[in-house]
Amino acid sequence: MLEELGTKTITETQAVSLSSAASDAVKNILAERNLEGYALRVYVAGGGCCGVNFGMALDNSIRAVDTTFEANGVKVVVDEVSIDYLRGATIDFVNDPVRGAGFTVDSPNTASHSHEHGEDGCACGGSCSCKS
């Protein structure tokens, strides 16, 4: 499924969408580091009050239990636990003048909270960008 979102093209393969900006960034990193045969591994890297945190790494060790697919010319690998959190997720690469450049994962399968009743009981102090 290919869909246009503003100026970004998103390719959905399997359960995860990878923006053209994200795939271009991964391809550039792989080429710069001469990492032929490596894939982008996306995984759950802990959680907090804003939900699940995701991690990414370049990996060439694919296990039989991993889910693998290709999106925009990038091989993507997700482990058997993380795939449930990543179904329907969109991976993007942003270059924000304030926060800097980096990858983002937006997944509908992660819990979040709001600060509409104040920050009592929440250790984030309102510093996270939780969905309301």
C-alpha positions as CSV (number, residue, x, y, z in Angstrom):
1,M,0.0,0.0,0.0
2,L,1.5,3.3,-1.0
3,E,-0.1,6.5,0.2
4,E,0.9,10.2,0.0
5,L,0.9,12.1,3.3
6,G,1.7,15.7,2.4
7,T,5.1,15.7,0.9
8,K,6.1,12.3,2.5
9,T,5.6,9.0,0.8
10,I,4.8,6.1,3.2
11,T,5.2,2.5,2.1
12,E,3.3,0.0,4.2
13,T,4.7,-3.5,4.2
14,Q,3.6,-6.0,6.7
15,A,2.6,-4.2,9.9
16,V,5.0,-1.3,9.9
17,S,5.2,1.8,7.6
18,L,8.6,3.3,6.8
19,S,8.6,6.9,5.4
20,S,10.8,7.7,2.4
21,A,12.8,10.0,4.7
22,A,13.5,7.2,7.1
23,S,14.4,4.7,4.4
24,D,16.7,7.3,2.8
25,A,18.4,7.9,6.1
26,V,19.0,4.2,6.7
27,K,20.3,3.7,3.2
28,N,22.8,6.6,3.7
29,I,24.0,5.2,7.0
30,L,24.5,1.7,5.6
31,A,26.4,3.1,2.6
32,E,28.6,5.4,4.7
33,R,29.5,2.6,7.0
34,N,29.8,0.0,4.2
35,L,27.3,-2.4,6.0
36,E,26.1,-4.5,3.1
37,G,23.6,-7.1,4.2
38,Y,22.6,-5.3,7.3
39,A,18.9,-4.6,8.3
40,L,17.2,-2.0,10.4
41,R,16.2,-3.8,13.6
42,V,13.3,-2.1,15.5
43,Y,12.6,-3.3,19.1
44,V,10.9,-2.4,22.4
45,A,13.5,-0.7,24.6
46,G,11.6,-0.2,27.8
47,G,8.7,1.9,28.8
48,G,7.6,4.7,31.0
49,C,4.6,6.8,31.7
50,C,4.3,7.8,28.1
51,G,4.2,4.2,26.9
52,V,6.6,2.0,25.2
53,N,10.0,3.3,24.1
54,F,11.5,1.9,20.9
55,G,15.1,1.3,19.9
56,M,16.8,0.8,16.5
57,A,20.0,-0.8,15.5
58,L,21.7,-2.0,12.3
59,D,21.9,-5.8,12.5
60,N,23.0,-8.6,10.4
61,S,22.0,-11.4,12.8
62,I,18.5,-12.5,11.8
63,R,16.8,-15.2,13.9
64,A,14.2,-17.6,12.7
65,V,11.6,-16.1,15.1
66,D,12.2,-12.5,13.8
67,T,9.7,-10.9,11.4
68,T,11.5,-9.5,8.4
69,F,10.2,-7.5,5.5
70,E,11.4,-4.8,3.0
71,A,10.1,-1.3,2.9
72,N,11.4,1.3,0.4
73,G,14.5,-0.8,-0.3
74,V,15.4,-1.3,3.4
75,K,15.3,-4.7,5.1
76,V,13.5,-4.3,8.5
77,V,13.6,-6.8,11.3
78,V,11.4,-7.0,14.4
79,D,11.6,-9.6,17.2
80,E,8.6,-11.7,18.2
81,V,7.8,-9.6,21.3
82,S,8.2,-6.2,19.7
83,I,6.0,-6.9,16.7
84,D,2.8,-6.7,18.7
85,Y,3.8,-3.1,19.8
86,L,4.8,-2.1,16.3
87,R,1.7,-3.3,14.3
88,G,0.4,-0.2,12.5
89,A,3.4,1.9,13.5
90,T,5.0,4.5,11.3
91,I,8.8,5.1,11.4
92,D,10.0,8.5,10.2
93,F,13.2,10.5,10.1
94,V,12.9,14.1,11.2
95,N,15.4,17.0,11.3
96,D,14.0,19.4,13.9
97,P,16.0,22.6,14.5
98,V,15.4,22.4,18.2
99,R,15.6,18.6,19.0
100,G,18.0,17.7,16.2
101,A,17.8,14.9,13.7
102,G,16.6,11.4,14.4
103,F,14.2,8.6,13.9
104,T,10.7,8.6,15.4
105,V,8.3,5.7,15.9
106,D,4.6,6.5,16.1
107,S,2.6,3.3,17.1
108,P,-1.1,3.1,17.9
109,N,-0.3,0.1,20.2
110,T,1.4,1.9,23.0
111,A,-0.2,3.2,26.1
112,S,0.0,6.8,27.0
113,H,-1.4,9.2,29.6
114,S,-2.4,12.8,29.7
115,H,-1.7,15.6,32.2
116,E,-5.2,17.0,32.2
117,H,-5.5,16.4,35.9
118,G,-2.1,17.7,36.8
119,E,1.0,15.7,37.2
120,D,0.3,13.9,40.5
121,G,1.5,10.4,40.4
122,C,3.5,10.9,37.2
123,A,7.3,11.0,37.4
124,C,7.7,12.7,34.0
125,G,7.0,16.1,35.4
126,G,5.2,17.0,32.2
127,S,8.4,16.8,30.2
128,C,7.3,14.0,27.9
129,S,5.2,14.5,24.8
130,C,2.3,12.2,25.9
131,K,-0.8,11.9,23.7
132,S,-3.8,13.4,25.3
